[in-house]
Amino acid sequence: MSFLVFHMDKFKREAVRGLQSHNQRERKSRSNPDIDQERSGLNYDLKNSGRINFMGTINRRLAEVNLAKKPRHDAILMCGLIVSSDLEFFQALGPERTRVFFETCTEYLTNFVGAENVIAAVVHLDEKTPHLHFSHVPLTPDGRLHANGLYTRASLKRLQAEFPKFLQGRGFAIERGVEQAPGAAKVHLATREFKQQQEALKRAQEEHENETRGLAEARAKLESLSGQLEQYEQMAAEAESRLTEKTALPEPGLFNARAIHEQASAVIQTQREVLVDQARLKARNAEMEIIQKDVDKALAAARAEGEKEAQIHQEEAARLKEELATARKTWAAREAGQRQVIEALKANYQDYQRLKALEAEREKAERANRLLAQVKADHEKARSQSAAEKILSLSVEPVEKTPGQGVSR
């Protein structure tokens, strides 16, 4: 299951023009290396058919609502929402389904902020991961230009909870981001902060690589100087051995004065060379000590940086592990809840079927009772008619007369 990435940022007047240029790719970006200029033609705006003037759209909307007072010079005139997910999510969707996803996001956000307040809904496909830039004027339902009044803590919480559910209802397998623990300072990073952290991490990695290369160069230089130092030490040892070979001069005489002078001059020259080599050796030793200190310092800094980097990675790994465990618990709880709901629905359906059968039986009984009542009524009516006819026949029966008999009065 992929997670929904959702960021909100606020923009004052001086920042609107820059966001317009970025969203509509009005000029080549030098600060964002993730943009592939050759793919910028794949971008599209779900609100407008072409490029627009953001500030002009904002001014027209504010003129329509006729604000009670003119906005301050530092007022928030536009809010930008960024919606995305991981790359695997969009690769699984494909281009057509990806457009449907962003259209669904635009539909929900439009209902949230009001269609008349939407400035643009630009989808970028020329960066590493597809994402939606949804820009709008932050007008409250009662017509106030008030971003903080529109995005309150309660409304943001509701938005972050309902938005993923809305997308799930449209068939997208996506979850809301893992919520931070209660009492955390921030729920999510703003767009600028998110990019700044990514850039800072990238710079730290580059600095670490530069320090590693510098450390390797320093080690190579140290090894080279160590070899030179050994050569100087060997030269000094040879000079000292030459110096100690002839330390005593013969007694001067009439016939050896020139030879003694030459020998003394050679000894003095050797001593001078030894002194020069010793001075050079001392200078090299001092230089080596400085370089050794720098190398030790670089090693210590690299070791500390490595430990710090390792600590950061360990903390990040622990945080991700904790978030994964929390997500798994959430999924397990939701699955259990769904199973309970399914079982309850099954029980309700069975009860419904039983009630439906009872209702059918009741209707059959009522129809039988009505039919029986009708039969009884018809029977009673028939009996009544038969009795009346019998009485009528008895009352009109003729009287027989005998011959010669008159009628009595």
Secondary structure, 3 states (H helix, E strand, C coil): CEECEEEEEEEEHHHHHHHHHHHCCCCCCCCCCCCCHHHHHHCEECCCCCCCCHHHHHHHHHHHHCCCCCCCCCCEEEEEEEEECCHHHHHHHHHHHHHHHHHHHHHHHHHHHCHHHEEEEEEECCCCCCEEEEEECCECCCCCECHHHHCCHHHHHHHHHHHHHHHHHCCCCEECCCCCCCCCCCCCCCHHHHHHHHHHHHHHHHHHHHHHHHHHHHHHHHHHHHHHHHHHHHHHHHHHHHHHHCCCCCCCCCCCHHHHHHHHHHHHHHHHHHHHHHHHHHHHHHHHHHHHHHHHHHHHHHHHHHHHHHHHHHHHHHHHHHHHHHHHHHHHHHHHHHHHHHHHHHHHHHHHHHHHHHHHHHHHHHHHHHHHHHHHHHHHHHHHHHHHHHHHHHHCCCCCCCCCCCCCC
